[in-house]
Amino acid sequence: MADIVVYIAHSVDGFIADRAGGLDFLKPFEGYDFGYDAFFAKIDAVVMGANTYRDCRTFGEWPYPGRSTIVMTKGPPIDGDGYAVFDDRTPPEIVEDLIHAGRRRVFVVGGGGVVRAFIDARLVKKLILFQIPVILGGGAALWPPGRRKVDLVFVHATAHRNGVVETEYEIG
């Protein structure tokens, strides 16, 4: 069994990137400790979509060192630079391979389509959401339409001094 977690920031109106695909709305909150290092230390693998992968490649240093990385994509591999494996299979197939490889704690990074695919496949156990105090008015949605209703069990919430609200849910 794998422990699959979504850990992601979003605007108050539910977007994970602005209309141009940018993440500049997150910059005012960089350097603040939201517990990411402790979270990431327990992660064996990360899964993301192609757009998220492209964004990560603009950061300079690879943000997920030492972790197996799967990029879910139906398109061709993106500049096979050795940081990730490109995969066109379903979330259950990917998770089965990760488990066989001994990767049991999986971080679903994004984007919204990948998050939704893992939730619809009933694989996500926990959501850790960081609501950024900004309304973008459009962009890449964290919650694209899905195939099913999902019941959440509230675990806790933290209102950080900088206005970010952290909320944790288990999927019931």
PyMOL commands that set and color helices and strands:
alter all, ss='L'
color gray80, all
select helices_A, chain A and resi 24-29+36-41+50-56+91-100+112-120
alter helices_A, ss='H'
color red, helices_A
select strands_A, chain A and resi 3-11+15-17+45-49+68-72+85-87+105-110+124-132+140-141+152-159+165-171
alter strands_A, ss='S'
color yellow, strands_A
deselect
rebuild
show_as cartoon
